[in-house]
Amino acid sequence: MTEITKVVVLNILKKSLFRGAAVLILAWTPFAASANPESWREEWTITDFTKTSVDFSEIMSGGPPKDGIPPIDNPIFKPIAEINDLPDTEPVIGITIEGKSKAYPLRVLMWHEIVNDELGGVPIAVTFCPLCNAAIVFDRRVNDEVLDFGTTGKLRNSDLVMYDRQTESWWQQFTGTAIVGDMLGAELKVLTARLESFRKFKQRTSDGQVLVPNHERLRRYGANPYVGYDSAGAPFLYRGEYPENISPLDRVVTVDGTAYWLHLVKTRGRMEIEGGIVITWEPGQNSALDTPIIAEGLDVGNVTVQRKDANGNWQDIPYGVDFAFAFYAFHPDRPIIVK
């Protein structure tokens, strides 16, 4: 374990107020060594490791085995009116396609990271990497084939490495790009979605559906197993360089290849940027990676990113609210705007 990793583990453990977080982190720590394709072949019999766009030394085991963090393949939903245990300020990933809306609470995604679903006739993968705070929704169709995704148990730049069950190719969640296997170089389409409070989702739709756990007692839904991660000082299981002008675990709003410090967006409330894009911020959303109970987490606020369409109507466009180190790791040549 590197000295940085030791410091991060100690910092998080000091701030962990319930046993689950300590157990999770300690369970990961012995597996932090660089991964080796030869050691993967027994578990990954289909994956073609001769096809890769990355150095295998960049890939680390996060600890859990293949699908050890179990994706949700048969999601269950309830109408908004039937949800009575999800606080208004908790974060959800909200998405609308063809007039149909669904919300995916981070209290559920925290423990599963991927939901294979369908909305408005579109097969989608709703994904969340806690270590990068990356909430991304993808279209699961590639070359007219619908893919189903799972978790490899591996990390690259501290980000979730997914795999598709059809070819067992490996995909980088942060970029939506296949990095190992037969699908090498293929890219998933990012769909427009919001990382927003449950209240904001309810304000946008009155008849939306909300993801609920398939088995309520399977995990401690509503609890945060990464207690104190927001303020840990350094990311976990990350060996790359850091951006120079911002703390690595500061949040940034990423739009069209540029990142904007969340604090800057918050201070201004409304930012007009190149391309007719407007970024807005308002309070009322908990961080999912702060306190032991998500609903008590730091208020990181709600971000929306919009641009006018051909008819002059404001429309949402894809964006991210990620940790600065993750944006820098995957886009080291792109700017992070802090003032």
C-alpha positions in Angstrom: 0.0 0.0 0.0 1.4 3.4 -0.9 1.9 6.1 1.7 -1.0 8.2 0.1 -3.3 5.2 0.3 -2.4 4.7 4.0 -3.2 8.3 4.7 -6.5 8.2 2.9 -7.5 5.0 4.7 -6.6 6.4 8.1 -8.4 9.7 7.4 -11.6 7.9 6.3 -11.4 5.4 9.2 -11.0 8.3 11.7 -14.2 9.8 10.3 -16.1 6.6 10.0 -18.9 6.5 12.5 -20.2 3.1 11.8 -18.5 -0.3 11.4 -19.5 -0.9 7.8 -17.3 1.8 6.3 -14.2 0.5 8.1 -14.9 -3.1 7.1 -15.4 -2.1 3.4 -12.2 -0.1 3.3 -10.1 -2.6 5.1 -11.4 -5.4 2.8 -10.2 -3.5 -0.2 -6.7 -2.5 1.0 -4.8 -5.8 0.6 -5.9 -6.0 -3.1 -4.5 -2.6 -4.1 -1.6 -4.0 -6.0 -1.4 -3.6 -9.8 -3.5 -6.1 -11.7 -2.0 -8.7 -14.0 -3.8 -10.2 -17.1 -2.4 -13.7 -16.3 -4.1 -13.7 -12.9 -7.4 -12.6 -14.5 -7.7 -15.3 -17.1 -9.4 -17.9 -14.8 -12.1 -15.4 -14.0 -12.3 -13.8 -17.4 -12.3 -16.7 -19.9 -13.9 -14.8 -22.7 -12.1 -11.4 -22.5 -9.4 -10.9 -25.2 -6.6 -9.3 -23.3 -4.5 -9.0 -26.5 -6.7 -6.0 -27.4 -6.2 -3.1 -25.1 -5.7 0.7 -25.3 -4.3 1.1 -21.8 -1.3 -0.1 -19.9 -2.4 -3.0 -17.6 -0.3 -1.5 -14.8 -2.9 1.3 -14.6 -5.6 -1.2 -13.6 -6.0 -2.1 -10.0 -8.2 -4.5 -8.1 -10.6 -2.7 -5.9 -11.1 -5.9 -3.8 -14.5 -7.3 -4.9 -14.5 -10.0 -7.6 -16.4 -9.9 -10.8 -19.9 -8.6 -9.9 -18.9 -8.6 -6.3 -20.6 -5.2 -6.3 -23.8 -6.6 -7.9 -25.5 -4.6 -10.6 -29.3 -4.5 -10.8 -30.7 -6.3 -13.8 -34.3 -6.4 -13.0 -35.0 -3.0 -11.3 -38.1 -2.4 -9.3 -39.9 1.0 -9.3 -42.6 2.7 -7.4 -44.6 5.8 -8.3 -43.5 9.0 -6.6 -46.7 9.0 -4.5 -45.8 5.7 -2.9 -42.3 6.8 -1.8 -42.3 7.8 1.8 -38.7 6.9 3.0 -36.6 9.0 0.7 -35.8 12.5 2.1 -36.3 15.4 -0.3 -32.7 16.5 -0.2 -31.1 13.1 -1.0 -29.5 12.8 -4.5 -31.0 10.9 -7.3 -30.1 10.5 -11.0 -33.2 11.8 -12.8 -33.7 11.0 -16.5 -36.6 11.6 -18.9 -37.0 9.9 -22.3 -40.0 10.2 -24.6 -42.0 11.8 -21.8 -41.2 8.9 -19.3 -39.3 9.8 -16.1 -37.4 7.7 -13.6 -35.2 8.6 -10.6 -32.4 6.4 -9.4 -31.4 7.3 -5.8 -27.7 7.2 -5.0 -28.7 5.4 -1.7 -29.3 2.4 -4.0 -26.6 3.0 -6.6 -24.0 3.4 -3.9 -24.2 -0.3 -3.3 -24.7 -1.6 -6.9 -23.1 1.0 -9.2 -24.9 -0.1 -12.3 -28.6 -0.5 -13.2 -29.4 -2.2 -16.5 -32.8 -0.8 -17.5 -35.1 0.5 -20.3 -36.8 3.9 -20.5 -39.0 5.3 -23.3 -37.9 2.4 -25.5 -34.2 3.0 -25.0 -32.0 0.4 -23.2 -30.0 2.3 -20.6 -27.2 1.8 -18.1 -27.4 4.1 -15.1 -24.0 4.1 -13.4 -22.4 5.7 -10.4 -18.8 5.5 -9.3 -18.6 6.7 -5.7 -14.8 7.2 -5.7 -15.1 9.7 -8.6 -18.6 10.9 -7.8 -19.3 10.2 -11.4 -23.0 9.7 -12.2 -23.5 8.8 -15.9 -26.3 7.3 -17.9 -25.5 5.5 -21.1 -27.4 4.1 -24.1 -26.6 0.4 -24.0 -26.8 -0.1 -27.8 -23.6 -0.5 -29.7 -23.7 -1.4 -33.4 -27.3 -2.4 -33.1 -26.5 -4.8 -30.2 -27.9 -4.3 -26.7 -25.3 -4.8 -24.0 -25.7 -5.7 -20.4 -23.2 -4.3 -18.0 -21.6 -5.6 -14.8 -18.8 -4.6 -12.4 -15.3 -6.0 -13.0 -14.1 -5.3 -9.4 -11.3 -3.3 -11.0 -10.4 0.4 -11.0 -8.4 2.6 -13.3 -7.7 6.1 -12.0 -9.9 5.2 -9.1 -12.8 4.9 -11.5 -15.2 1.9 -12.0 -14.2 -0.5 -14.8 -17.4 -2.1 -16.2 -17.7 -5.1 -18.5 -20.4 -6.1 -21.0 -21.7 -9.7 -20.6 -21.9 -10.3 -24.3 -18.1 -10.1 -25.0 -16.7 -9.5 -21.5 -14.9 -6.4 -22.9 -13.9 -3.9 -20.2 -15.3 -0.3 -20.3 -14.1 2.8 -18.5 -17.1 4.3 -16.8 -15.8 7.9 -16.7 -15.4 8.0 -20.5 -17.9 5.3 -21.7 -15.1 3.8 -23.8 -14.1 0.1 -24.2 -10.5 -0.2 -23.1 -10.0 -4.0 -23.2 -11.4 -6.8 -25.4 -13.3 -7.3 -28.6 -15.2 -4.0 -28.2 -12.0 -2.1 -27.9 -12.5 1.6 -28.9 -16.3 1.4 -29.0 -18.0 4.3 -27.2 -21.3 4.4 -25.4 -23.6 7.3 -26.0 -24.0 9.5 -22.9 -27.6 10.4 -22.3 -28.9 13.6 -20.8 -29.7 13.2 -17.1 -29.5 15.2 -13.9 -27.8 14.6 -10.6 -30.4 16.3 -8.5 -32.3 16.2 -5.2 -35.4 14.1 -4.9 -37.4 17.3 -4.4 -36.1 18.7 -7.7 -37.1 15.5 -9.5 -40.6 15.7 -8.0 -40.9 19.3 -9.1 -40.1 18.3 -12.7 -42.5 15.4 -13.0 -45.6 14.3 -11.1 -45.9 10.8 -12.5 -42.3 9.6 -12.4 -41.1 6.3 -11.2 -38.5 5.8 -8.4 -36.0 2.9 -8.1 -36.4 0.9 -4.9 -34.1 -1.9 -3.7 -35.0 -5.4 -4.9 -34.3 -6.6 -1.4 -34.5 -3.9 1.2 -32.3 -5.7 3.7 -29.6 -6.7 1.3 -27.6 -3.5 2.0 -27.8 -0.5 4.4 -29.6 1.7 1.9 -29.5 5.3 3.0 -26.1 4.8 4.7 -22.8 5.9 3.3 -20.0 3.3 3.4 -17.5 6.0 2.3 -17.8 8.2 5.4 -15.6 11.3 5.2 -14.5 10.7 1.7 -15.5 14.2 0.6 -12.9 15.7 3.0 -10.3 12.9 3.0 -7.7 15.1 1.3 -6.7 12.5 -1.4 -8.7 10.0 -3.4 -8.6 6.3 -2.6 -6.7 3.8 -4.7 -5.4 6.5 -7.0 -1.7 6.8 -8.1 -1.9 9.5 -10.8 -1.1 13.2 -10.7 -3.3 15.9 -9.4 -4.4 19.2 -11.0 -2.4 22.1 -9.8 -5.1 24.7 -9.3 -7.7 22.9 -7.3 -8.0 20.3 -4.5 -8.3 16.8 -5.9 -11.6 16.0 -4.1 -13.3 19.4 -5.0 -16.2 18.9 -7.2 -16.2 20.3 -10.8 -19.1 20.7 -13.3 -17.9 19.1 -16.6 -19.5 20.4 -19.8 -18.3 19.9 -23.4 -14.7 18.9 -22.3 -14.2 21.7 -19.8 -14.5 21.6 -16.0 -15.8 24.5 -13.8 -15.1 24.5 -10.1 -18.4 23.9 -8.4 -17.6 26.6 -5.8 -17.3 29.1 -8.6 -20.7 28.0 -10.0 -22.2 28.2 -6.5 -20.8 31.7 -5.9 -22.1 33.1 -9.1 -25.4 31.1 -9.1 -25.6 31.4 -12.9 -22.8 31.1 -15.4 -23.1 31.7 -19.2 -20.3 29.9 -21.1 -19.3 29.4 -24.7 -21.9 27.8 -27.0 -24.9 29.5 -25.4 -24.7 27.1 -22.4 -26.0 28.2 -19.0 -25.0 26.5 -15.8 -27.1 27.2 -12.7 -26.7 26.2 -9.0 -29.2 26.3 -6.1 -29.0 24.7 -2.7 -30.8 21.6 -1.4 -28.9 18.4 -2.3 -26.9 16.3 0.1 -23.5 14.9 -0.7 -23.7 11.1 -0.7 -20.1 10.8 0.4 -19.9 12.9 3.6 -21.7 11.7 6.7 -22.7 8.2 7.8 -26.3 8.9 6.8 -26.7 10.4 3.3 -29.6 12.6 4.2 -27.4 14.4 6.7 -24.6 15.1 4.3 -23.1 18.4 3.3 -25.4 20.5 1.0 -23.5 20.5 -2.3 -26.5 22.0 -4.2 -28.3 21.2 -7.5 -26.7 21.9 -10.8 -28.5 22.3 -14.1 -26.9 22.7 -17.5 -29.0 23.9 -20.4 -28.9 25.4 -23.9 -31.6 26.7 -26.2 -32.8 24.5 -29.0 -33.7 25.5 -32.5 -37.1 26.7 -31.3 -35.6 28.9 -28.5 -36.6 26.5 -25.7 -34.2 25.7 -22.9 -33.1 22.0 -23.0 -30.9 20.0 -20.7 -27.6 18.8 -22.1 -25.2 16.1 -20.7 -22.9 17.2 -17.9 -21.1 15.8 -14.8 -20.5 16.8 -11.3 -17.3 14.9 -10.6 -14.2 15.1 -8.4 -11.4 17.3 -9.9 -8.8 14.5 -9.8 -10.9 12.2 -11.9 -11.5 14.9 -14.6 -7.8 15.6 -14.7 -6.8 11.9 -14.8 -8.8 11.3 -17.9 -8.5 14.7 -19.5 -5.1 16.1 -18.4 -4.9 18.6 -21.3 -8.3 20.1 -20.8 -8.9 23.2 -18.6 -10.4 23.4 -15.1 -11.8 26.9 -14.7 -11.5 28.2 -11.1 -12.0 31.9 -11.5 
